[in-house]
Amino acid sequence: MIKFPRVAAVVLVALAAVVAGFTGATSSASGKSPAVALKGLQGKTITIWSNENQPDRIAALEADLKTFTQRTGIKTKVVAVPDGQLPTLITNSAAAGKLPDIVAATDMASTLTYAKQGVFDPAAAQAVVNKLGSRTFSQSALNLVRVKPGGPVAGVPSDGWGQMLIYRKDLFKKAGLPVPNTLERILQAAKKLNKPGMAGITLATKPGDDFTSQSFEGIALAEGCQLVNKAGNVTIDSPQCVKAFNYYANLARNYSVKGNQDVTTTEATYFAGRAAMIIWSPYLLGAMAGLENDAKPTCPECKSDPAFLAKNSGLVGPLGSAGHKAVQFGLVSTFAITSQADKPAAEAAVEYLMSDGYTGWLALAPQGKYPVRFGTKSSPHKYQAAWPHLQIGVDREEPLDKAYDSASLASIGRGASSFTRWGFPVGQGALVGALSGEEPIANAVGSVINGTSGVQAAKQAKSAVTRIKSTLK
């Protein structure tokens, strides 16, 4: 998966929402920490590998876990996992019988892969979900990390982010345009607002690029296009997918910036005030609010007000189209318990991080960590309610709900209930992960933008995806 730049390094702050009391006698139904059998675990040490490897985040996680140790007597050792090193570390440690107890912030494709290989323990993860209450989680997030449809989760879903359509509220209001929450409305706005010096939309078009694949997938899902069906057959050549290819190409050719656009150039165009819309991840939000010195908005109005774009941008999570319900491309991370873990101690730690320690975990990077556990049994929206008040930014910080309006933040929240991806809900997550090497979808997008018909581009994609699928065990 693409690593979006400048993930904010937010230092953990004291949180008033932390609930006192983590004991074996506490009931999860009360909204406090769930019941955990702690007898005999005091003094034990569990190891947690964290893919959130920035020093500030490691320090914040360690500070959060100190409370867990004080309450349970279980000690923790947090180890930062360098970018791209998890596969090597997993392979070597599994062979040596030295896996950690927990792997934190694991992407959903890796979570499913390691569960299939016997490295992660789905039974332990499901036990935590059951204790916390499965209905307190986003059901779409749970479905994205199930070993198979209806089966146990491969890891406990910890947080997620959804791809967004960001638009200039001021330009839309002046033009009398509605919120662009459907493909029809996006195209309508792109046509009306596109003019010299102002693209109707800026979106990824670079062939072979994961950002292009993700951006297209978000549009395709809104069009009802699926990569594979429930039977596992490749369906990227369906009429809905052909329509999605043609739609995306129309936007790119006629209403976006010419040439190959990627994660850097699309951001630069929107920040310069030269696009009315952009498809991006929520990791843009801190910089767009003028809170990061190395990525300041450069629009004319931004010189006197660095937060101008944040104040005048709306955020749309789920997208729909005529005949298709609104859904949102989403990526979910997990707390995975390994097969070599001290299960009772590891489960206790994950339960803590998903309850009393949860707001602290989300505070590490709230713009990219929407709670996929919405609340507790007694307070169903507890964590959703806390999230907008968390601080974003690097060089300067302010709460999300100060930087962005309530309608935009509510749209992000709705997205967490409709997160989806190609393949994952039907047990084909491994196939989607395998596509990241060749990027056949991004290549097909590039072909149709350069003049290939949607039908031919879809056939091109199907041939490549089918070939890659045949290599999987």
C-alpha positions as CSV (number, residue, x, y, z in Angstrom):
1,M,0.0,0.0,0.0
2,I,1.1,3.5,-0.7
3,K,2.7,5.3,2.3
4,F,1.3,8.8,2.1
5,P,3.8,11.5,3.1
6,R,4.1,13.5,6.3
7,V,2.0,11.3,8.6
8,A,1.9,13.7,11.6
9,A,4.0,12.7,14.6
10,V,1.6,13.7,17.4
11,V,2.8,13.4,20.9
12,L,0.4,11.6,23.2
13,V,-1.4,14.0,25.6
14,A,-3.3,13.4,28.8
15,L,-6.8,12.4,27.9
16,A,-9.7,13.1,30.1
17,A,-11.7,10.3,28.5
18,V,-9.4,7.6,30.0
19,V,-11.5,5.4,32.3
20,A,-10.2,4.3,35.6
21,G,-10.1,0.6,36.5
22,F,-8.8,-2.3,34.5
23,T,-9.5,-5.4,36.6
24,G,-10.4,-9.0,36.1
25,A,-13.8,-8.3,37.7
26,T,-14.9,-5.6,35.3
27,S,-17.6,-6.4,32.8
28,S,-17.3,-5.2,29.2
29,A,-21.0,-4.4,29.2
30,S,-20.3,-1.6,31.7
31,G,-18.3,0.3,29.2
32,K,-15.1,-0.1,31.2
33,S,-12.2,-2.4,30.4
34,P,-13.4,-6.0,29.6
35,A,-12.9,-9.0,31.8
36,V,-9.4,-10.5,31.6
37,A,-8.1,-13.5,33.5
38,L,-5.0,-11.9,35.0
39,K,-4.1,-14.6,37.5
40,G,-0.4,-15.6,37.2
41,L,0.4,-13.0,34.5
42,Q,1.8,-10.3,36.9
43,G,5.5,-9.8,36.2
44,K,5.4,-11.3,32.7
45,T,6.7,-9.2,29.8
46,I,5.2,-9.2,26.3
47,T,6.8,-7.8,23.2
48,I,4.9,-5.5,20.8
49,W,6.2,-4.7,17.4
50,S,4.8,-1.4,16.1
51,N,4.7,-0.4,12.4
52,E,4.0,3.1,13.8
53,N,7.7,3.5,14.0
54,Q,8.3,7.2,14.4
55,P,10.1,8.0,17.7
56,D,7.3,10.2,19.0
57,R,4.8,7.5,18.3
58,I,6.8,4.8,20.0
59,A,7.3,7.0,23.0
60,A,3.5,7.8,23.1
61,L,2.6,4.1,22.9
62,E,5.0,3.2,25.6
63,A,3.5,6.0,27.8
64,D,0.0,4.6,27.1
65,L,1.1,1.1,28.0
66,K,2.5,2.2,31.3
67,T,-1.0,2.5,32.6
68,F,-1.7,-1.0,31.4
69,T,1.3,-2.3,33.3
70,Q,0.3,-0.4,36.5
71,R,-3.2,-2.0,36.3
72,T,-2.3,-5.5,35.4
73,G,1.3,-6.1,36.4
74,I,2.1,-7.2,32.8
75,K,5.2,-5.5,31.4
76,T,5.5,-4.5,27.8
77,K,8.4,-4.0,25.4
78,V,7.7,-1.9,22.3
79,V,9.9,-2.4,19.3
80,A,9.8,-0.1,16.2
81,V,9.5,-1.9,12.9
82,P,11.5,-0.1,10.2
83,D,9.5,0.7,7.0
84,G,9.4,-2.3,4.7
85,Q,11.2,-4.7,7.2
86,L,8.2,-6.5,8.6
87,P,8.3,-9.5,6.1
88,T,12.0,-10.2,6.8
89,L,11.5,-9.8,10.5
90,I,8.5,-12.1,10.5
91,T,10.3,-14.8,8.4
92,N,13.4,-14.8,10.6
93,S,11.6,-14.6,13.9
94,A,9.1,-17.3,13.1
95,A,11.8,-19.7,12.1
96,A,13.7,-19.0,15.3
97,G,10.6,-19.3,17.4
98,K,11.0,-15.7,18.6
99,L,7.9,-13.9,17.2
100,P,6.6,-11.0,19.3
101,D,3.3,-11.3,21.2
102,I,1.6,-8.5,19.2
103,V,2.2,-6.8,15.9
104,A,0.5,-3.3,16.0
105,A,-0.6,-1.2,13.0
106,T,-0.5,-4.1,10.6
107,D,-2.2,-3.4,7.2
108,M,-5.1,-5.7,6.4
109,A,-3.4,-7.5,3.5
110,S,-0.4,-8.5,5.6
111,T,-2.7,-9.4,8.5
112,L,-4.6,-11.9,6.3
113,T,-1.4,-13.2,4.7
114,Y,0.3,-14.0,8.0
115,A,-2.9,-15.5,9.4
116,K,-3.0,-17.8,6.5
117,Q,0.6,-18.8,7.0
118,G,0.0,-19.5,10.7
119,V,2.0,-16.6,12.0
120,F,-1.0,-14.7,13.4
121,D,-3.7,-16.4,15.5
122,P,-7.2,-15.6,14.4
123,A,-8.7,-17.4,17.4
124,A,-7.0,-15.1,19.8
125,A,-8.0,-12.0,17.8
126,Q,-11.6,-13.2,17.6
127,A,-11.6,-13.8,21.3
128,V,-10.7,-10.2,21.9
129,V,-13.5,-9.0,19.6
130,N,-16.0,-11.2,21.3
131,K,-15.0,-9.9,24.8
132,L,-15.2,-6.3,23.6
133,G,-18.4,-6.9,21.8
134,S,-18.4,-7.4,18.0
135,R,-21.3,-5.0,17.6
136,T,-19.2,-2.2,19.0
137,F,-17.0,-2.4,15.9
138,S,-17.6,-1.2,12.4
139,Q,-19.0,-4.3,10.7
140,S,-17.4,-3.4,7.4
141,A,-14.0,-3.2,9.2
142,L,-14.5,-6.6,10.7
143,N,-15.5,-8.0,7.3
144,L,-12.3,-6.6,5.7
145,V,-10.1,-8.6,8.0
146,R,-11.9,-11.9,8.3
147,V,-9.9,-15.0,7.3
148,K,-12.9,-16.0,5.1
149,P,-16.4,-14.6,4.8
150,G,-18.2,-15.3,8.1
151,G,-15.0,-16.6,9.7
152,P,-12.9,-15.2,12.5
153,V,-10.9,-12.0,12.2
154,A,-7.2,-12.4,11.4
155,G,-6.4,-9.4,13.7
156,V,-8.4,-7.0,15.8
157,P,-9.2,-4.0,13.6
158,S,-7.6,-1.0,15.3
159,D,-8.3,2.0,13.1
160,G,-8.8,2.9,9.5
161,W,-8.8,5.7,6.9
162,G,-10.9,6.2,3.9
163,Q,-10.1,7.8,0.6
164,M,-11.8,11.2,0.3
165,L,-13.1,13.6,-2.4
166,I,-12.0,17.0,-1.2
167,Y,-13.6,20.0,-2.8
168,R,-13.6,23.8,-2.7
169,K,-16.7,24.8,-0.8
170,D,-16.3,28.5,-1.8
171,L,-16.2,27.7,-5.5
172,F,-19.1,25.2,-5.3
173,K,-21.2,27.8,-3.5
174,K,-20.5,30.5,-6.0
175,A,-21.3,28.2,-8.9
176,G,-24.5,26.9,-7.2
177,L,-23.3,23.3,-7.2
178,P,-24.4,20.6,-4.7
179,V,-22.0,18.6,-2.5
180,P,-20.1,16.2,-4.9
181,N,-21.1,13.0,-3.2
182,T,-22.0,11.1,-6.3
183,L,-20.1,10.4,-9.5
184,E,-22.7,12.3,-11.5
185,R,-22.2,15.4,-9.3
186,I,-18.4,15.1,-9.5
187,L,-18.6,15.1,-13.3
188,Q,-21.1,18.0,-13.3
189,A,-18.8,20.1,-11.1
190,A,-15.7,19.2,-13.0
191,K,-17.3,20.4,-16.2
192,K,-18.6,23.7,-14.8
193,L,-15.5,24.6,-12.8
194,N,-12.8,23.6,-15.3
195,K,-11.2,26.6,-16.9
196,P,-7.8,28.0,-17.7
197,G,-5.7,28.1,-14.5
198,M,-8.3,25.9,-12.7
199,A,-8.7,22.2,-13.2
200,G,-12.1,20.8,-12.5
201,I,-10.4,18.0,-10.6
202,T,-6.9,16.7,-10.0
203,L,-6.5,13.0,-9.8
204,A,-3.8,10.3,-10.1
205,T,-3.1,9.0,-13.6
206,K,0.5,7.7,-13.5
207,P,0.7,4.1,-14.8
208,G,2.2,1.5,-12.6
209,D,1.5,3.6,-9.5
210,D,-0.4,2.3,-6.4
211,F,-1.9,5.8,-5.9
212,T,-3.5,5.5,-9.3
213,S,-4.9,2.1,-8.5
214,Q,-6.4,3.2,-5.2
215,S,-7.9,6.4,-6.7
216,F,-9.5,4.4,-9.5
217,E,-10.7,1.7,-7.2
218,G,-12.6,4.3,-5.1
219,I,-14.4,5.5,-8.2
220,A,-15.0,2.0,-9.5
221,L,-16.6,0.9,-6.2
222,A,-19.0,3.8,-6.4
223,E,-19.9,2.6,-9.9
224,G,-20.6,-0.9,-8.6
225,C,-17.5,-2.4,-10.2
226,Q,-15.9,-5.4,-8.5
227,L,-12.5,-6.9,-9.2
228,V,-13.8,-10.4,-8.3
229,N,-17.1,-11.9,-7.4
230,K,-18.1,-14.2,-4.5
231,A,-17.1,-17.2,-6.5
232,G,-13.6,-15.8,-7.0
233,N,-14.0,-15.1,-10.7
234,V,-12.3,-12.0,-12.1
235,T,-15.0,-9.5,-13.1
236,I,-13.0,-6.4,-13.9
237,D,-14.4,-6.6,-17.5
238,S,-18.0,-6.2,-16.3
239,P,-20.2,-3.4,-17.8
240,Q,-19.9,-1.5,-14.5
241,C,-16.1,-1.7,-14.6
242,V,-16.0,-0.6,-18.3
243,K,-18.2,2.3,-17.3
244,A,-15.8,3.2,-14.5
245,F,-12.7,3.1,-16.8
246,N,-14.4,5.4,-19.3
247,Y,-15.6,7.7,-16.5
248,Y,-12.2,8.1,-15.0
249,A,-10.6,8.6,-18.3
250,N,-13.1,11.3,-19.2
251,L,-12.3,13.2,-16.0
252,A,-8.5,12.8,-16.5
253,R,-8.5,13.8,-20.2
254,N,-10.9,16.7,-20.1
255,Y,-11.1,18.2,-16.6
256,S,-7.8,17.4,-14.9
257,V,-4.1,18.3,-15.2
258,K,-2.4,16.9,-18.3
259,G,0.4,14.4,-18.0
260,N,1.1,11.7,-15.5
261,Q,-0.2,12.8,-12.1
262,D,0.8,11.2,-8.8
263,V,0.6,11.7,-5.1
264,T,3.0,14.7,-5.1
265,T,1.7,16.6,-8.2
266,T,-2.0,16.2,-7.3
267,E,-1.3,17.7,-3.8
268,A,0.7,20.5,-5.3
269,T,-2.0,21.4,-7.7
270,Y,-4.7,21.6,-5.0
271,F,-2.5,23.4,-2.6
272,A,-1.8,26.0,-5.3
273,G,-5.5,26.7,-5.6
274,R,-5.5,25.4,-9.2
275,A,-8.0,22.6,-8.8
276,A,-11.6,22.5,-7.6
277,M,-11.5,18.9,-6.4
278,I,-8.9,16.3,-5.5
279,I,-9.0,12.6,-4.6
280,W,-6.6,11.9,-1.7
281,S,-6.2,10.3,1.7
282,P,-7.0,12.1,5.0
283,Y,-3.2,12.4,5.6
284,L,-3.6,15.7,3.6
285,L,-5.6,17.3,6.4
286,G,-2.8,18.6,8.7
287,A,-0.8,20.2,5.9
288,M,-4.0,21.6,4.3
289,A,-4.7,23.4,7.6
290,G,-1.3,25.1,7.5
291,L,0.1,23.1,10.4
292,E,3.2,21.7,8.6
293,N,6.1,23.9,7.7
294,D,7.4,21.6,4.9
295,A,4.1,21.4,3.1
296,K,2.4,24.7,3.2
297,P,-0.6,25.5,0.9
298,T,0.6,28.0,-1.8
299,C,-2.7,29.4,-3.1
300,P,-2.9,33.2,-3.4
301,E,-5.2,33.5,-0.4
302,C,-3.0,31.2,1.6
303,K,-0.2,33.8,1.9
304,S,-2.3,35.8,4.4
305,D,-4.2,32.8,5.8
306,P,-2.3,29.5,5.8
307,A,-5.6,27.7,6.8
308,F,-7.6,29.2,3.9
309,L,-7.9,25.8,2.1
310,A,-9.0,24.0,5.2
311,K,-11.6,26.6,5.9
312,N,-12.9,26.5,2.3
313,S,-12.7,22.8,1.6
314,G,-15.4,20.2,2.1
315,L,-14.6,16.5,2.7
316,V,-16.7,13.7,1.2
317,G,-16.2,10.1,2.4
318,P,-18.7,7.7,0.8
319,L,-19.4,8.1,-2.9
320,G,-22.3,6.7,-4.8
321,S,-23.8,6.8,-8.3
322,A,-27.1,6.2,-9.9
323,G,-28.4,2.8,-8.9
324,H,-25.5,2.1,-6.5
325,K,-25.3,2.9,-2.7
326,A,-22.5,5.1,-1.4
327,V,-19.4,3.3,-0.2
328,Q,-15.9,4.3,0.6
329,F,-12.5,2.8,-0.3
330,G,-10.9,2.2,3.1
331,L,-7.8,0.7,4.6
332,V,-8.0,-0.9,8.0
333,S,-5.1,-1.7,10.4
334,T,-5.0,-4.3,13.1
335,F,-3.5,-5.4,16.4
336,A,-2.5,-8.9,15.5
337,I,-1.7,-11.6,18.1
338,T,1.0,-14.1,16.9
339,S,0.9,-17.8,17.1
340,Q,3.8,-17.8,19.6
341,A,2.3,-15.2,21.9
342,D,1.5,-15.5,25.6
343,K,-2.2,-15.5,24.6
344,P,-3.8,-14.4,27.9
345,A,-1.3,-11.5,28.4
346,A,-1.4,-10.5,24.7
347,E,-5.2,-10.5,24.6
348,A,-5.3,-8.4,27.8
349,A,-3.0,-5.8,26.2
350,V,-5.0,-5.6,23.0
351,E,-8.2,-5.3,25.0
352,Y,-6.7,-2.4,26.9
353,L,-5.5,-0.7,23.7
354,M,-9.0,-1.0,22.3
355,S,-10.7,0.3,25.4
356,D,-9.1,2.5,28.0
357,G,-6.0,3.1,25.9
358,Y,-7.9,3.5,22.6
359,T,-8.2,7.2,22.5
360,G,-4.5,7.4,23.2
361,W,-3.8,5.1,20.3
362,L,-5.9,7.2,17.9
363,A,-4.2,10.3,19.1
364,L,-0.9,9.1,17.5
365,A,-2.2,10.3,14.1
366,P,-6.0,11.0,14.2
367,Q,-6.3,12.2,10.6
368,G,-5.3,8.7,9.5
369,K,-6.8,6.8,12.4
370,Y,-10.5,6.9,12.5
371,P,-11.9,4.6,15.2
372,V,-13.3,1.4,13.8
373,R,-14.5,0.5,17.3
374,F,-17.2,3.2,17.6
375,G,-17.8,2.9,21.4
376,T,-18.6,0.4,24.1
377,K,-21.8,-1.5,24.9
378,S,-22.9,1.2,27.3
379,S,-21.7,4.1,25.3
380,P,-22.0,3.1,21.6
381,H,-20.4,6.3,20.2
382,K,-17.8,7.0,22.8
383,Y,-14.7,6.8,20.6
384,Q,-16.4,8.4,17.6
385,A,-17.3,11.4,19.8
386,A,-13.7,11.7,21.2
387,W,-12.0,11.5,17.8
388,P,-12.9,15.1,16.4
389,H,-11.3,16.7,19.5
390,L,-7.9,15.0,18.9
391,Q,-5.0,17.2,17.8
392,I,-3.6,17.1,14.3
393,G,-0.5,18.8,12.9
394,V,3.3,18.6,13.1
395,D,4.8,22.0,13.7
396,R,1.6,23.4,15.1
397,E,-1.4,21.5,16.5
398,E,-5.1,22.0,16.7
399,P,-8.1,19.8,17.1
400,L,-9.7,18.3,14.0
401,D,-13.0,20.0,14.7
402,K,-11.3,23.4,14.8
403,A,-9.7,22.9,11.5
404,Y,-12.7,21.3,9.7
405,D,-16.4,21.8,9.8
406,S,-18.8,19.3,11.4
407,A,-20.4,18.2,8.1
408,S,-17.0,17.2,6.7
409,L,-16.0,15.2,9.8
410,A,-19.4,13.6,9.9
411,S,-18.9,12.4,6.3
412,I,-15.6,10.8,7.4
413,G,-17.4,9.1,10.2
414,R,-20.1,7.7,7.8
415,G,-17.3,6.3,5.7
416,A,-16.1,4.0,8.5
417,S,-19.4,2.2,8.3
418,S,-19.1,1.7,4.6
419,F,-15.3,1.0,4.2
420,T,-14.8,-1.6,1.5
421,R,-12.1,-2.9,-0.9
422,W,-12.1,-5.1,-3.9
423,G,-11.7,-8.7,-3.0
424,F,-11.3,-8.6,0.8
425,P,-15.0,-9.1,1.7
426,V,-15.2,-12.2,-0.5
427,G,-12.0,-13.9,0.7
428,Q,-9.7,-12.6,-2.1
429,G,-7.6,-10.2,-0.2
430,A,-4.4,-12.1,-1.1
431,L,-5.1,-11.5,-4.8
432,V,-5.5,-7.7,-4.2
433,G,-2.2,-7.7,-2.3
434,A,-0.5,-9.6,-5.1
435,L,-1.4,-7.0,-7.7
436,S,0.8,-4.4,-6.0
437,G,3.9,-5.7,-7.9
438,E,2.7,-5.2,-11.5
439,E,-0.1,-2.7,-10.8
440,P,-2.3,-4.0,-13.7
441,I,-5.2,-1.7,-12.8
442,A,-3.1,1.4,-12.9
443,N,-1.6,0.3,-16.2
444,A,-5.1,-0.2,-17.6
445,V,-6.2,3.2,-16.4
446,G,-3.2,4.7,-18.1
447,S,-4.1,2.9,-21.3
448,V,-7.7,4.2,-21.4
449,I,-6.6,7.7,-20.6
450,N,-4.3,7.5,-23.6
451,G,-7.0,6.5,-26.0
452,T,-7.7,2.8,-25.5
453,S,-11.4,2.0,-25.2
454,G,-12.8,1.1,-21.8
455,V,-13.7,-2.3,-23.1
456,Q,-10.2,-3.0,-24.3
457,A,-8.6,-1.6,-21.1
458,A,-10.9,-3.8,-19.0
459,K,-9.9,-6.9,-21.0
460,Q,-6.2,-5.9,-20.6
461,A,-6.8,-5.7,-16.8
462,K,-8.7,-9.0,-16.6
463,S,-6.0,-10.9,-18.5
464,A,-3.3,-9.6,-16.1
465,V,-5.3,-10.1,-13.0
466,T,-6.3,-13.7,-14.0
467,R,-2.7,-14.5,-14.7
468,I,-1.6,-13.2,-11.3
469,K,-4.4,-15.0,-9.6
470,S,-3.3,-18.3,-11.2
471,T,0.1,-18.0,-9.4
472,L,-1.4,-17.8,-5.9
473,K,-1.7,-21.0,-3.8
